[in-house]
């Protein structure tokens, strides 16, 4: 797998670094390497179920992991957590993470190890790693945020806006742990603030979260706070998505989708919001039919990961996503288009 990535890397001459300066737009948008496959997980713990998810990630020939917080659930479990990652995926496997609410001693435990791990493969993330940091790997730009620190919501949102404005990548991801109440399907309250969500939508960045121990994915939204579905980028099944940057000249507000991928191994929970528990999901206030896929104990969920492969079929603006459980079953599948027009 590493040889595959290295060959691609050399062929297209990609240099991956993290930058804080404004992007050089003279050469057009930056593409990811062909078929860059990323696994998104959260809420893992350190037990055997986490190892099963890691084995799934390995079996899927994944190129990198982006972890949306709640790693080992204690700084004292850091060594156990990293041993699991290293033993299954390898000590040099690209593994990036955001701080979760249970990662209380982040600065003394996970942060220095993960930062050093990134630097060892040539990625120098700017900012405060895992809390307010920006990275680029193989052409994919991503922000690792703590997200839910209430006292810093405005500051975190401003950081995201600045980083997305300075970047010229086709594909961008905002990663944090916690959620707003109406953008999860369990019993979580609003803990992040809408500023972060709207900043990522306007910047045309996919929003990756955890916190809920379930899987759920929205349709394309042109407004996060008001749960406004983008009619220009929607299908009855909700399996075709767009990410579009805000473009005032063209009258486009920006659009994206959000997901929770919290079946990383710690535990599984049930859907309590936006019933019924089969598609199509809730249409009422606070739900508005935004959910395209839900996978919880109400749907007999098993642990698993969301995989998104960028730059597929020779098209740098196309990506495909699949949530796959540890038994190899595909639970959700969809396509994404990064576009300036917002049309599927």
C-alpha positions as CSV (number, residue, x, y, z in Angstrom):
1,X,0.0,0.0,0.0
2,X,2.8,2.4,0.9
3,X,4.5,1.7,-2.4
4,X,1.3,2.5,-4.2
5,X,1.1,5.8,-2.5
6,X,4.7,6.6,-3.1
7,X,4.5,5.8,-6.8
8,X,1.5,8.0,-7.2
9,X,3.3,10.7,-5.3
10,X,6.3,10.6,-7.5
11,X,4.4,10.4,-10.8
12,X,2.4,13.5,-10.3
13,X,5.1,15.4,-8.5
14,X,3.0,16.3,-5.5
15,X,4.7,18.0,-2.6
16,X,2.7,17.8,0.6
17,X,3.3,20.5,3.2
18,X,1.1,22.4,5.5
19,X,1.0,26.1,4.8
20,X,-0.5,29.2,6.5
21,X,0.2,31.6,3.6
22,X,-2.4,32.4,0.9
23,X,-2.7,29.8,-1.8
24,X,-1.0,30.3,-5.1
25,X,-4.0,30.3,-7.5
26,X,-2.0,30.9,-10.6
27,X,-1.7,27.2,-11.4
28,X,-5.4,26.4,-10.7
29,X,-6.9,24.3,-7.9
30,X,-4.8,21.6,-6.2
31,X,-6.0,18.1,-6.8
32,X,-5.4,15.1,-4.5
33,X,-3.5,12.1,-5.8
34,X,-5.6,9.7,-7.8
35,X,-7.8,7.4,-5.7
36,X,-6.8,8.8,-2.3
37,X,-8.7,6.7,0.1
38,X,-9.4,8.1,3.6
39,X,-11.0,6.3,6.6
40,X,-13.0,8.5,9.0
41,X,-13.6,7.1,12.5
42,X,-14.2,8.4,16.1
43,X,-15.0,7.1,19.6
44,X,-12.7,4.1,19.4
45,X,-11.4,3.2,22.8
46,X,-8.5,0.7,22.8
47,X,-10.3,-2.7,22.9
48,X,-10.6,-5.6,20.4
49,X,-13.5,-3.9,18.6
50,X,-11.2,-1.0,17.8
51,X,-8.6,-3.4,16.4
52,X,-11.3,-5.0,14.2
53,X,-12.0,-1.5,12.8
54,X,-8.3,-1.0,12.2
55,X,-8.2,-4.4,10.4
56,X,-11.1,-3.3,8.2
57,X,-9.2,-0.1,7.4
58,X,-6.1,-2.2,6.5
59,X,-8.2,-4.6,4.4
60,X,-9.7,-1.7,2.4
61,X,-6.2,-0.6,1.4
62,X,-6.8,2.8,2.9
63,X,-4.2,5.5,2.4
64,X,-4.8,7.5,5.6
65,X,-7.0,7.8,8.7
66,X,-8.7,10.9,10.0
67,X,-9.9,10.4,13.6
68,X,-12.6,12.7,14.9
69,X,-11.7,12.5,18.6
70,X,-12.2,10.3,21.7
71,X,-9.2,8.1,21.1
72,X,-8.3,6.0,24.1
73,X,-10.6,7.8,26.5
74,X,-7.7,8.5,28.9
75,X,-4.2,9.8,28.6
76,X,-3.1,6.7,30.5
77,X,-4.3,4.6,27.5
78,X,-2.1,6.5,25.0
79,X,0.4,3.7,24.7
80,X,-2.2,1.0,24.4
81,X,-4.0,3.1,21.7
82,X,-0.9,3.8,19.7
83,X,0.3,0.1,20.0
84,X,-3.0,-1.0,18.4
85,X,-2.6,1.5,15.5
86,X,1.1,0.5,15.0
87,X,0.5,-3.2,15.2
88,X,-2.4,-3.3,12.7
89,X,-1.6,-0.4,10.3
90,X,2.2,0.1,10.9
91,X,4.2,2.7,12.7
92,X,4.5,5.0,9.6
93,X,0.8,4.8,8.5
94,X,-0.6,8.4,8.0
95,X,-2.9,8.8,11.1
96,X,-4.3,12.2,12.0
97,X,-6.7,13.1,14.8
98,X,-8.8,15.9,16.4
99,X,-9.2,16.3,20.2
100,X,-12.4,14.8,21.6
101,X,-14.2,15.7,24.9
102,X,-12.7,12.6,26.6
103,X,-9.2,13.4,25.4
104,X,-8.7,15.7,28.5
105,X,-4.9,15.5,28.7
106,X,-4.4,15.9,25.0
107,X,-1.3,18.1,25.2
108,X,0.6,15.7,27.4
109,X,-0.5,12.5,25.7
110,X,-1.8,12.1,22.2
111,X,-0.9,15.5,20.7
112,X,3.0,15.2,20.8
113,X,2.9,11.6,19.5
114,X,0.5,12.3,16.6
115,X,2.3,15.5,15.7
116,X,5.6,13.7,15.6
117,X,4.1,10.9,13.6
118,X,2.9,13.5,11.0
119,X,6.3,15.1,10.8
120,X,7.9,11.8,10.3
121,X,6.1,11.3,7.0
122,X,6.8,14.9,5.9
123,X,3.6,16.6,7.1
124,X,4.1,19.7,9.2
125,X,0.6,20.8,10.4
126,X,0.4,24.5,11.3
127,X,-1.3,25.7,14.4
128,X,-2.1,23.9,17.6
129,X,-2.3,20.2,16.5
130,X,-5.7,18.6,16.9
131,X,-7.3,21.7,18.3
132,X,-6.8,24.4,15.7
133,X,-4.5,23.1,13.1
134,X,-4.3,22.9,9.3
135,X,-2.6,20.1,7.2
136,X,-2.2,18.9,3.7
137,X,-1.5,15.3,2.8
138,X,-1.4,14.0,-0.8
139,X,-3.4,17.1,-2.0
140,X,-6.1,16.8,0.6
141,X,-6.4,19.9,2.9
142,X,-7.9,19.3,6.3
143,X,-8.5,21.2,9.5
144,X,-8.2,19.4,12.8
145,X,-10.2,21.3,15.4
146,X,-11.3,20.8,19.0
147,X,-14.5,22.3,17.9
148,X,-16.5,22.1,21.1
149,X,-14.6,24.4,23.4
150,X,-17.5,26.8,24.2
151,X,-15.3,29.7,25.3
152,X,-13.4,29.5,22.0
153,X,-16.2,29.0,19.5
154,X,-15.8,32.4,17.8
155,X,-12.1,32.1,17.7
156,X,-12.2,28.6,16.3
157,X,-14.7,29.6,13.6
158,X,-12.5,32.5,12.6
159,X,-9.5,30.2,12.4
160,X,-11.4,27.9,10.0
161,X,-12.5,30.7,7.8
162,X,-9.0,32.1,7.5
163,X,-7.5,28.7,6.7
164,X,-10.1,27.8,4.1
165,X,-9.8,31.2,2.5
166,X,-6.0,30.7,2.1
167,X,-6.3,27.3,0.6
168,X,-6.8,26.4,-3.1
169,X,-7.3,22.6,-2.8
170,X,-10.2,20.9,-4.6
171,X,-11.0,18.8,-1.6
172,X,-11.1,20.1,2.0
173,X,-12.3,18.6,5.2
174,X,-13.2,20.1,8.6
175,X,-12.7,17.6,11.4
176,X,-13.9,17.9,15.0
177,X,-15.6,15.8,17.6
178,X,-18.8,17.3,19.1
179,X,-22.0,18.4,17.4
180,X,-25.0,20.6,17.4
181,X,-28.2,19.0,18.6
182,X,-29.9,19.0,15.2
183,X,-26.9,17.6,13.4
184,X,-26.8,14.3,15.3
185,X,-29.5,11.6,15.9
186,X,-28.9,10.7,19.6
187,X,-29.4,12.7,22.8
188,X,-26.5,15.1,22.4
189,X,-27.1,18.8,23.1
190,X,-25.6,21.7,21.1
191,X,-21.9,22.0,22.0
192,X,-20.1,23.4,19.0
193,X,-21.8,26.6,17.9
194,X,-23.1,27.2,14.4
195,X,-20.1,29.4,13.4
196,X,-17.8,26.4,12.7
197,X,-20.4,24.6,10.6
198,X,-21.2,27.6,8.6
199,X,-17.6,28.5,8.1
200,X,-16.9,25.1,6.6
201,X,-20.0,25.2,4.4
202,X,-19.1,28.6,3.0
203,X,-15.6,27.2,2.4
204,X,-16.8,24.2,0.6
205,X,-15.4,21.7,3.1
206,X,-16.8,18.4,4.1
207,X,-17.7,18.3,7.8
208,X,-16.6,15.2,9.7
209,X,-17.7,14.7,13.3
210,X,-18.0,12.0,16.0
211,X,-19.3,12.1,19.6
212,X,-22.4,10.1,18.7
213,X,-21.7,6.3,18.8
214,X,-23.5,5.8,15.6
215,X,-23.3,6.7,11.9
216,X,-25.4,9.3,10.2
217,X,-24.9,11.4,7.0
218,X,-26.9,14.4,5.7
219,X,-27.9,15.4,2.2
220,X,-26.2,18.4,0.7
221,X,-27.0,21.5,2.8
222,X,-26.8,25.1,1.8
223,X,-27.6,26.2,5.4
224,X,-26.4,24.3,8.4
225,X,-28.3,26.2,11.2
226,X,-31.6,26.2,9.3
227,X,-31.1,22.6,8.0
228,X,-31.7,23.9,4.4
229,X,-31.2,21.2,1.7
230,X,-29.7,22.5,-1.5
231,X,-32.3,21.6,-4.2
232,X,-29.6,22.1,-7.0
233,X,-27.6,19.2,-5.5
234,X,-30.1,16.6,-4.3
235,X,-31.8,13.4,-5.4
236,X,-34.7,11.5,-3.8
237,X,-32.3,8.9,-2.4
238,X,-29.8,11.6,-1.1
239,X,-26.9,9.7,-2.5
240,X,-25.5,12.4,-4.8
241,X,-23.7,15.2,-2.9
242,X,-21.9,18.5,-3.8
243,X,-19.4,20.6,-2.0
244,X,-19.4,24.2,-3.3
245,X,-17.6,27.2,-2.0
246,X,-19.5,30.4,-1.4
247,X,-19.5,32.5,-4.5
248,X,-21.2,35.9,-4.1
249,X,-20.7,36.8,-7.7
250,X,-22.7,33.7,-8.8
251,X,-25.1,34.0,-6.0
252,X,-24.0,30.7,-4.4
253,X,-24.1,30.5,-0.6
254,X,-21.8,27.5,-0.4
255,X,-22.9,24.0,0.3
256,X,-21.6,20.8,1.9
257,X,-22.7,17.8,4.0
258,X,-21.9,16.6,7.5
259,X,-21.5,13.2,8.9
260,X,-21.0,11.4,12.2
261,X,-18.8,8.3,12.1
262,X,-18.6,7.3,15.7
263,X,-18.7,3.5,15.4
264,X,-15.0,3.1,16.0
265,X,-15.1,0.5,18.7
266,X,-16.1,2.1,22.1
267,X,-19.8,1.4,22.1
268,X,-23.0,1.6,20.0
269,X,-26.1,3.7,20.6
270,X,-29.6,4.1,19.3
271,X,-31.3,6.7,17.1
272,X,-33.7,8.8,19.2
273,X,-34.2,11.8,16.9
274,X,-35.6,12.1,13.4
275,X,-37.7,9.0,13.4
276,X,-38.8,6.7,11.8
277,X,-35.8,4.5,11.9
278,X,-36.1,3.6,8.2
279,X,-35.6,5.8,5.2
280,X,-36.9,8.4,4.6
281,X,-36.1,9.8,8.0
282,X,-37.8,12.5,10.0
283,X,-39.4,15.5,8.2
284,X,-40.5,17.5,11.2
285,X,-39.0,20.5,13.0
286,X,-35.4,20.0,13.9
287,X,-35.0,17.2,11.3
288,X,-36.5,18.5,8.0
289,X,-35.6,15.4,6.1
290,X,-31.9,16.1,6.0
291,X,-30.7,12.6,6.9
292,X,-29.8,10.4,3.9
293,X,-28.4,7.5,6.0
294,X,-28.6,6.5,9.7
295,X,-27.0,3.4,11.2
296,X,-27.4,2.9,14.9
297,X,-28.5,0.1,17.2
298,X,-32.1,0.7,15.9
299,X,-30.7,-0.4,12.5
300,X,-28.6,-3.3,14.1
301,X,-25.4,-1.4,13.7
302,X,-22.0,-3.0,13.9
303,X,-18.7,-1.2,14.2
304,X,-17.1,0.2,11.1
305,X,-15.7,3.2,9.3
306,X,-16.6,5.7,6.6
307,X,-14.3,5.6,3.6
308,X,-14.1,8.4,1.1
309,X,-12.0,8.0,-2.0
310,X,-11.0,11.3,-3.7
311,X,-10.1,11.9,-7.4
312,X,-11.8,8.8,-8.9
313,X,-12.4,7.7,-12.5
314,X,-9.8,10.2,-13.7
315,X,-11.9,13.1,-12.4
316,X,-10.2,15.2,-9.7
317,X,-13.6,16.7,-8.7
318,X,-15.3,13.3,-8.1
319,X,-15.3,11.3,-4.9
320,X,-17.1,8.2,-3.7
321,X,-18.1,7.4,-0.1
322,X,-19.0,4.1,1.6
323,X,-19.7,3.2,5.2
324,X,-18.5,-0.3,5.6
325,X,-18.9,-2.4,8.8
326,X,-16.4,-4.9,10.2
327,X,-18.2,-7.7,8.4
328,X,-17.6,-6.1,5.0
329,X,-21.2,-5.0,4.5
330,X,-21.7,-1.7,2.7
331,X,-24.2,0.3,4.7
332,X,-24.2,3.6,2.9
333,X,-22.8,4.6,-0.5
334,X,-22.8,8.0,-2.3
335,X,-20.9,10.2,-4.7
336,X,-19.6,13.7,-4.2
337,X,-18.8,16.4,-6.7
338,X,-16.6,19.4,-5.9
339,X,-18.1,22.1,-8.1
340,X,-18.4,25.8,-8.6
341,X,-21.9,25.5,-10.0
342,X,-23.6,23.4,-7.3
343,X,-25.2,21.1,-9.8
344,X,-25.1,17.3,-9.6
